[in-house]
Amino acid sequence: MIKFYKKIMISNSQEKLEALGKPSRLANLLALPAIIISGVAAAALASAVMAVLLVPGSIIAFLVWRQFRKLKQQQEEAAQDILEAEYTVIKDDKDSSGGNHTGK
């Protein structure tokens, strides 16, 4: 099931892996529960991390949504006071002639 190896240094740059032999029956019996416990612990840890991230993320998302909603309502209220229309500016020849206007 599981094979263990021992690392042996032959020289400074060479390494050799050597099998340690057949694992004991006890090691084989304990390997499966250890793997299952590790998987359950990893799933529990992942769930806890997701919960820790999800709660503040949800709160922040709600606050941002509420602020945008308030801003949209304020814009709609301000838009009710605005009259939108098309217009054309017609210049009078007297004003554009550059004549002497004394203001009296």
SEDO-350666 format. One line per field, with one value per atom (N, C-alpha, C, O): residue number from 1; residue in three letters; atom name; y, z, x. Coordinates in nm, 3 decimals, padded with zeros to 5 digits. Layout:
REM SEDO-350666
resi	[NUM,...] $
resn	[ALA,...] $
name	[CA,...] $
y	[Y,...] $
z	[Z,...] $
x	[X,...] $
This chain:
REM SEDO-350666
resi	[1,1,1,1,2,2,2,2,3,3,3,3,4,4,4,4,5,5,5,5,6,6,6,6,7,7,7,7,8,8,8,8,9,9,9,9,10,10,10,10,11,11,11,11,12,12,12,12,13,13,13,13,14,14,14,14,15,15,15,15,16,16,16,16,17,17,17,17,18,18,18,18,19,19,19,19,20,20,20,20,21,21,21,21,22,22,22,22,23,23,23,23,24,24,24,24,25,25,25,25,26,26,26,26,27,27,27,27,28,28,28,28,29,29,29,29,30,30,30,30,31,31,31,31,32,32,32,32,33,33,33,33,34,34,34,34,35,35,35,35,36,36,36,36,37,37,37,37,38,38,38,38,39,39,39,39,40,40,40,40,41,41,41,41,42,42,42,42,43,43,43,43,44,44,44,44,45,45,45,45,46,46,46,46,47,47,47,47,48,48,48,48,49,49,49,49,50,50,50,50,51,51,51,51,52,52,52,52,53,53,53,53,54,54,54,54,55,55,55,55,56,56,56,56,57,57,57,57,58,58,58,58,59,59,59,59,60,60,60,60,61,61,61,61,62,62,62,62,63,63,63,63,64,64,64,64,65,65,65,65,66,66,66,66,67,67,67,67,68,68,68,68,69,69,69,69,70,70,70,70,71,71,71,71,72,72,72,72,73,73,73,73,74,74,74,74,75,75,75,75,76,76,76,76,77,77,77,77,78,78,78,78,79,79,79,79,80,80,80,80,81,81,81,81,82,82,82,82,83,83,83,83,84,84,84,84,85,85,85,85,86,86,86,86,87,87,87,87,88,88,88,88,89,89,89,89,90,90,90,90,91,91,91,91,92,92,92,92,93,93,93,93,94,94,94,94,95,95,95,95,96,96,96,96,97,97,97,97,98,98,98,98,99,99,99,99,100,100,100,100,101,101,101,101,102,102,102,102,103,103,103,103,104,104,104,104] $
resn	[MET,MET,MET,MET,ILE,ILE,ILE,ILE,LYS,LYS,LYS,LYS,PHE,PHE,PHE,PHE,TYR,TYR,TYR,TYR,LYS,LYS,LYS,LYS,LYS,LYS,LYS,LYS,ILE,ILE,ILE,ILE,MET,MET,MET,MET,ILE,ILE,ILE,ILE,SER,SER,SER,SER,ASN,ASN,ASN,ASN,SER,SER,SER,SER,GLN,GLN,GLN,GLN,GLU,GLU,GLU,GLU,LYS,LYS,LYS,LYS,LEU,LEU,LEU,LEU,GLU,GLU,GLU,GLU,ALA,ALA,ALA,ALA,LEU,LEU,LEU,LEU,GLY,GLY,GLY,GLY,LYS,LYS,LYS,LYS,PRO,PRO,PRO,PRO,SER,SER,SER,SER,ARG,ARG,ARG,ARG,LEU,LEU,LEU,LEU,ALA,ALA,ALA,ALA,ASN,ASN,ASN,ASN,LEU,LEU,LEU,LEU,LEU,LEU,LEU,LEU,ALA,ALA,ALA,ALA,LEU,LEU,LEU,LEU,PRO,PRO,PRO,PRO,ALA,ALA,ALA,ALA,ILE,ILE,ILE,ILE,ILE,ILE,ILE,ILE,ILE,ILE,ILE,ILE,SER,SER,SER,SER,GLY,GLY,GLY,GLY,VAL,VAL,VAL,VAL,ALA,ALA,ALA,ALA,ALA,ALA,ALA,ALA,ALA,ALA,ALA,ALA,ALA,ALA,ALA,ALA,LEU,LEU,LEU,LEU,ALA,ALA,ALA,ALA,SER,SER,SER,SER,ALA,ALA,ALA,ALA,VAL,VAL,VAL,VAL,MET,MET,MET,MET,ALA,ALA,ALA,ALA,VAL,VAL,VAL,VAL,LEU,LEU,LEU,LEU,LEU,LEU,LEU,LEU,VAL,VAL,VAL,VAL,PRO,PRO,PRO,PRO,GLY,GLY,GLY,GLY,SER,SER,SER,SER,ILE,ILE,ILE,ILE,ILE,ILE,ILE,ILE,ALA,ALA,ALA,ALA,PHE,PHE,PHE,PHE,LEU,LEU,LEU,LEU,VAL,VAL,VAL,VAL,TRP,TRP,TRP,TRP,ARG,ARG,ARG,ARG,GLN,GLN,GLN,GLN,PHE,PHE,PHE,PHE,ARG,ARG,ARG,ARG,LYS,LYS,LYS,LYS,LEU,LEU,LEU,LEU,LYS,LYS,LYS,LYS,GLN,GLN,GLN,GLN,GLN,GLN,GLN,GLN,GLN,GLN,GLN,GLN,GLU,GLU,GLU,GLU,GLU,GLU,GLU,GLU,ALA,ALA,ALA,ALA,ALA,ALA,ALA,ALA,GLN,GLN,GLN,GLN,ASP,ASP,ASP,ASP,ILE,ILE,ILE,ILE,LEU,LEU,LEU,LEU,GLU,GLU,GLU,GLU,ALA,ALA,ALA,ALA,GLU,GLU,GLU,GLU,TYR,TYR,TYR,TYR,THR,THR,THR,THR,VAL,VAL,VAL,VAL,ILE,ILE,ILE,ILE,LYS,LYS,LYS,LYS,ASP,ASP,ASP,ASP,ASP,ASP,ASP,ASP,LYS,LYS,LYS,LYS,ASP,ASP,ASP,ASP,SER,SER,SER,SER,SER,SER,SER,SER,GLY,GLY,GLY,GLY,GLY,GLY,GLY,GLY,ASN,ASN,ASN,ASN,HIS,HIS,HIS,HIS,THR,THR,THR,THR,GLY,GLY,GLY,GLY,LYS,LYS,LYS,LYS] $
name	[N,CA,C,O,N,CA,C,O,N,CA,C,O,N,CA,C,O,N,CA,C,O,N,CA,C,O,N,CA,C,O,N,CA,C,O,N,CA,C,O,N,CA,C,O,N,CA,C,O,N,CA,C,O,N,CA,C,O,N,CA,C,O,N,CA,C,O,N,CA,C,O,N,CA,C,O,N,CA,C,O,N,CA,C,O,N,CA,C,O,N,CA,C,O,N,CA,C,O,N,CA,C,O,N,CA,C,O,N,CA,C,O,N,CA,C,O,N,CA,C,O,N,CA,C,O,N,CA,C,O,N,CA,C,O,N,CA,C,O,N,CA,C,O,N,CA,C,O,N,CA,C,O,N,CA,C,O,N,CA,C,O,N,CA,C,O,N,CA,C,O,N,CA,C,O,N,CA,C,O,N,CA,C,O,N,CA,C,O,N,CA,C,O,N,CA,C,O,N,CA,C,O,N,CA,C,O,N,CA,C,O,N,CA,C,O,N,CA,C,O,N,CA,C,O,N,CA,C,O,N,CA,C,O,N,CA,C,O,N,CA,C,O,N,CA,C,O,N,CA,C,O,N,CA,C,O,N,CA,C,O,N,CA,C,O,N,CA,C,O,N,CA,C,O,N,CA,C,O,N,CA,C,O,N,CA,C,O,N,CA,C,O,N,CA,C,O,N,CA,C,O,N,CA,C,O,N,CA,C,O,N,CA,C,O,N,CA,C,O,N,CA,C,O,N,CA,C,O,N,CA,C,O,N,CA,C,O,N,CA,C,O,N,CA,C,O,N,CA,C,O,N,CA,C,O,N,CA,C,O,N,CA,C,O,N,CA,C,O,N,CA,C,O,N,CA,C,O,N,CA,C,O,N,CA,C,O,N,CA,C,O,N,CA,C,O,N,CA,C,O,N,CA,C,O,N,CA,C,O,N,CA,C,O,N,CA,C,O,N,CA,C,O,N,CA,C,O,N,CA,C,O,N,CA,C,O,N,CA,C,O,N,CA,C,O,N,CA,C,O,N,CA,C,O,N,CA,C,O,N,CA,C,O,N,CA,C,O] $
y	[-00.118,00.000,00.125,00.202,00.146,00.262,00.210,00.118,00.268,00.226,00.342,00.454,00.317,00.421,00.407,00.297,00.525,00.526,00.603,00.691,00.568,00.637,00.707,00.648,00.832,00.911,00.895,00.920,00.853,00.831,00.924,00.928,01.000,01.087,01.007,00.961,00.992,00.920,01.015,00.984,01.130,01.234,01.367,01.370,01.476,01.608,01.633,01.703,01.577,01.608,01.489,01.507,01.372,01.254,01.204,01.200,01.166,01.111,00.979,00.956,00.893,00.764,00.736,00.760,00.686,00.646,00.495,00.422,00.451,00.308,00.271,00.338,00.165,00.122,00.073,00.005,00.107,00.067,-00.073,-00.129,-00.127,-00.259,-00.247,-00.139,-00.359,-00.363,-00.302,-00.337,-00.208,-00.152,-00.258,-00.356,-00.236,-00.333,-00.331,-00.237,-00.435,-00.444,-00.330,-00.276,-00.293,-00.183,-00.052,00.027,-00.027,00.095,00.098,00.203,-00.016,-00.022,00.000,00.064,-00.050,-00.032,00.112,00.161,00.179,00.317,00.420,00.534,00.380,00.474,00.520,00.639,00.428,00.464,00.558,00.660,00.529,00.625,00.761,00.865,00.761,00.887,00.970,01.092,00.905,00.973,01.028,01.140,00.947,00.992,01.110,01.207,01.102,01.210,01.337,01.447,01.323,01.439,01.504,01.626,01.424,01.478,01.550,01.657,01.492,01.555,01.687,01.787,01.686,01.807,01.915,02.033,01.877,01.975,02.035,02.155,01.950,02.001,02.095,02.198,02.060,02.145,02.279,02.384,02.275,02.398,02.486,02.607,02.424,02.500,02.563,02.677,02.490,02.544,02.661,02.762,02.649,02.758,02.882,02.994,02.863,02.978,03.044,03.167,02.965,03.021,03.098,03.204,03.046,03.116,03.247,03.349,03.245,03.368,03.472,03.592,03.431,03.525,03.564,03.677,03.472,03.497,03.597,03.681,03.589,03.678,03.825,03.906,03.862,04.003,04.046,04.160,03.955,03.987,04.018,04.110,03.941,03.965,04.098,04.172,04.128,04.255,04.373,04.470,04.365,04.474,04.488,04.600,04.376,04.381,04.444,04.522,04.412,04.471,04.621,04.697,04.665,04.808,04.886,04.995,04.829,04.895,04.902,05.005,04.795,04.793,04.899,04.970,04.909,05.007,05.151,05.237,05.176,05.310,05.344,05.456,05.249,05.273,05.298,05.382,05.226,05.246,05.384,05.450,05.428,05.564,05.670,05.767,05.650,05.745,05.751,05.859,05.637,05.634,05.705,05.777,05.686,05.754,05.906,05.983,05.948,06.091,06.150,06.261,06.076,06.125,06.134,06.228,06.038,06.042,06.158,06.222,06.186,06.300,06.431,06.522,06.442,06.564,06.580,06.692,06.471,06.477,06.523,06.570,06.512,06.556,06.708,06.760,06.779,06.925,06.981,07.101,06.897,06.942,06.929,06.826,07.034,07.033,07.014,07.096,06.908,06.881,06.922,06.887,06.999,07.042,07.081,07.104,07.087,07.133,07.281,07.325,07.356,07.498,07.542,07.477,07.655,07.714,07.859,07.931,07.903,08.041,08.122,08.091,08.227,08.317,08.448,08.510,08.490,08.614,08.730,08.719,08.840,08.961,09.037,09.045,09.093,09.165,09.289,09.329,09.348,09.468,09.437,09.516,09.322,09.287,09.244,09.267,09.186,09.135,09.237,09.208,09.357,09.456,09.530,09.597,09.519,09.587,09.734,09.809,09.782,09.923,09.978,09.905,10.109,10.176,10.161,10.217,10.088,10.073,10.141,10.103,10.237,10.312,10.255,10.289,10.170,10.111,10.198,10.168,10.309,10.398,10.372,10.438] $
z	[00.000,00.000,00.000,-00.096,00.101,00.110,00.119,00.196,00.041,00.041,00.090,00.039,00.186,00.242,00.185,00.160,00.164,00.108,00.201,00.275,00.194,00.271,00.171,00.070,00.198,00.109,00.155,00.270,00.063,00.094,00.007,-00.115,00.069,-00.005,-00.042,00.045,-00.172,-00.218,-00.223,-00.172,-00.285,-00.288,-00.273,-00.241,-00.295,-00.277,-00.372,-00.337,-00.493,-00.592,-00.625,-00.698,-00.574,-00.608,-00.487,-00.375,-00.513,-00.408,-00.456,-00.576,-00.364,-00.398,-00.304,-00.184,-00.361,-00.280,-00.264,-00.361,-00.142,-00.115,-00.037,00.060,-00.081,-00.012,00.127,00.148,00.223,00.361,00.390,00.495,00.302,00.326,00.333,00.318,00.356,00.360,00.492,00.599,00.484,00.607,00.689,00.635,00.816,00.904,00.883,00.825,00.931,00.921,00.997,00.954,01.110,01.190,01.112,01.116,01.040,00.960,00.850,00.821,00.787,00.683,00.740,00.675,00.859,00.921,00.965,00.962,01.006,01.053,00.939,00.958,00.824,00.713,00.662,00.639,00.647,00.594,00.688,00.642,00.818,00.907,00.911,00.923,00.902,00.902,00.778,00.786,00.665,00.541,00.550,00.509,00.605,00.619,00.715,00.686,00.829,00.927,00.866,00.890,00.789,00.723,00.625,00.618,00.549,00.454,00.525,00.481,00.633,00.710,00.771,00.770,00.825,00.885,00.780,00.805,00.662,00.554,00.510,00.485,00.501,00.463,00.570,00.538,00.697,00.806,00.806,00.826,00.784,00.780,00.662,00.676,00.547,00.430,00.454,00.415,00.519,00.550,00.647,00.631,00.746,00.843,00.776,00.803,00.688,00.618,00.528,00.522,00.459,00.373,00.455,00.413,00.571,00.657,00.707,00.712,00.744,00.792,00.682,00.709,00.559,00.447,00.398,00.353,00.406,00.352,00.436,00.380,00.566,00.653,00.634,00.605,00.647,00.623,00.479,00.453,00.384,00.244,00.218,00.143,00.281,00.266,00.329,00.273,00.444,00.510,00.425,00.408,00.374,00.290,00.162,00.121,00.100,-00.022,00.007,-00.074,00.121,00.157,00.177,00.131,00.247,00.272,00.142,00.125,00.052,-00.077,-00.157,-00.218,-00.158,-00.230,-00.173,-00.249,-00.041,00.023,-00.011,-00.034,-00.014,-00.050,-00.194,-00.223,-00.285,-00.425,-00.439,-00.519,-00.362,-00.367,-00.317,-00.376,-00.208,-00.157,-00.258,-00.280,-00.321,-00.421,-00.540,-00.592,-00.582,-00.695,-00.658,-00.741,-00.536,-00.492,-00.487,-00.524,-00.440,-00.435,-00.575,-00.598,-00.669,-00.807,-00.867,-00.941,-00.837,-00.890,-00.831,-00.901,-00.702,-00.639,-00.698,-00.720,-00.723,-00.782,-00.927,-00.974,-00.996,-01.137,-01.152,-01.259,-01.048,-01.057,-01.068,-01.123,-01.017,-01.020,-01.152,-01.175,-01.235,-01.359,-01.473,-01.489,-01.551,-01.670,-01.791,-01.818,-01.861,-01.980,-02.103,-02.119,-02.192,-02.316,-02.415,-02.378,-02.542,-02.644,-02.671,-02.665,-02.698,-02.726,-02.829,-02.850,-02.893,-02.992,-02.953,-02.919,-02.958,-02.924,-03.052,-03.151,-03.049,-03.164,-03.126,-03.027,-03.204,-03.175,-03.246,-03.360,-03.175,-03.232,-03.303,-03.251,-03.420,-03.496,-03.423,-03.440,-03.343,-03.270,-03.169,-03.152,-03.102,-03.001,-03.064,-03.005,-03.179,-03.238,-03.329,-03.381,-03.350,-03.441,-03.378,-03.449,-03.249,-03.185,-03.170,-03.162,-03.166,-03.156,-03.020,-02.927,-03.009,-02.880,-02.789,-02.814,-02.688,-02.585,-02.459,-02.404,-02.416,-02.297,-02.170,-02.061,-02.180,-02.063,-02.000,-01.890,-02.067,-02.011,-02.071,-02.035] $
x	[00.082,00.000,00.087,00.083,00.163,00.250,00.394,00.423,00.480,00.619,00.704,00.692,00.789,00.875,01.014,01.063,01.079,01.214,01.306,01.263,01.432,01.534,01.625,01.664,01.659,01.744,01.889,01.922,01.973,02.114,02.198,02.180,02.288,02.380,02.504,02.577,02.528,02.645,02.764,02.872,02.744,02.847,02.775,02.656,02.845,02.784,02.667,02.572,02.675,02.573,02.483,02.385,02.511,02.432,02.356,02.407,02.232,02.148,02.092,02.078,02.059,02.004,01.887,01.896,01.778,01.664,01.668,01.685,01.651,01.655,01.530,01.494,01.464,01.343,01.377,01.477,01.293,01.317,01.264,01.294,01.191,01.133,00.983,00.926,00.920,00.775,00.726,00.776,00.626,00.574,00.499,00.448,00.495,00.429,00.278,00.223,00.214,00.068,00.001,-00.101,00.060,00.006,00.012,-00.083,00.121,00.135,00.030,-00.028,00.006,-00.097,-00.236,-00.320,-00.263,-00.395,-00.417,-00.530,-00.312,-00.326,-00.323,-00.364,-00.277,-00.264,-00.401,-00.422,-00.494,-00.626,-00.702,-00.753,-00.711,-00.779,-00.708,-00.773,-00.576,-00.503,-00.537,-00.552,-00.550,-00.585,-00.728,-00.755,-00.820,-00.959,-00.968,-01.038,-00.900,-00.901,-00.842,-00.892,-00.736,-00.675,-00.772,-00.782,-00.844,-00.942,-01.055,-01.097,-01.106,-01.214,-01.164,-01.236,-01.042,-00.987,-00.967,-00.993,-00.921,-00.902,-01.035,-01.045,-01.139,-01.271,-01.327,-01.386,-01.307,-01.355,-01.282,-01.343,-01.152,-01.073,-01.115,-01.128,-01.136,-01.179,-01.317,-01.340,-01.406,-01.539,-01.528,-01.598,-01.442,-01.425,-01.368,-01.413,-01.270,-01.211,-01.315,-01.322,-01.395,-01.499,-01.602,-01.648,-01.638,-01.734,-01.676,-01.746,-01.550,-01.485,-01.478,-01.492,-01.459,-01.453,-01.592,-01.613,-01.686,-01.820,-01.899,-01.969,-01.889,-01.968,-01.928,-02.016,-01.800,-01.766,-01.791,-01.830,-01.768,-01.794,-01.940,-01.972,-02.028,-02.171,-02.212,-02.293,-02.156,-02.187,-02.141,-02.214,-02.020,-01.967,-02.050,-02.082,-02.086,-02.167,-02.303,-02.353,-02.364,-02.493,-02.480,-02.565,-02.375,-02.357,-02.335,-02.388,-02.257,-02.232,-02.362,-02.392,-02.439,-02.567,-02.661,-02.727,-02.667,-02.756,-02.714,-02.799,-02.582,-02.534,-02.570,-02.612,-02.553,-02.590,-02.739,-02.781,-02.820,-02.964,-03.003,-03.088,-02.940,-02.968,-02.927,-02.999,-02.810,-02.762,-02.857,-02.885,-02.907,-03.001,-03.131,-03.187,-03.179,-03.301,-03.279,-03.368,-03.162,-03.133,-03.128,-03.176,-03.069,-03.064,-03.203,-03.233,-03.289,-03.425,-03.504,-03.582,-03.484,-03.551,-03.502,-03.581,-03.373,-03.317,-03.363,-03.379,-03.382,-03.423,-03.566,-03.604,-03.649,-03.787,-03.797,-03.894,-03.698,-03.698,-03.644,-03.652,-03.590,-03.527,-03.627,-03.693,-03.637,-03.722,-03.633,-03.545,-03.654,-03.573,-03.652,-03.769,-03.585,-03.649,-03.540,-03.425,-03.578,-03.486,-03.514,-03.629,-03.411,-03.429,-03.326,-03.224,-03.358,-03.269,-03.246,-03.340,-03.120,-03.085,-03.091,-03.024,-03.171,-03.183,-03.117,-03.155,-03.017,-02.946,-03.015,-03.060,-03.023,-03.080,-02.968,-02.857,-02.995,-02.893,-02.845,-02.730,-02.927,-02.888,-02.778,-02.685,-02.788,-02.689,-02.557,-02.451,-02.561,-02.438,-02.368,-02.261,-02.427,-02.368,-02.251,-02.175,-02.235,-02.123,-02.145,-02.047,-02.270,-02.304,-02.271,-02.234,-02.284,-02.256,-02.375,-02.481,-02.358,-02.462,-02.412,-02.309,-02.482,-02.439,-02.496,-02.450,-02.594,-02.652,-02.758,-02.804,-02.801,-02.902,-03.036,-03.134] $
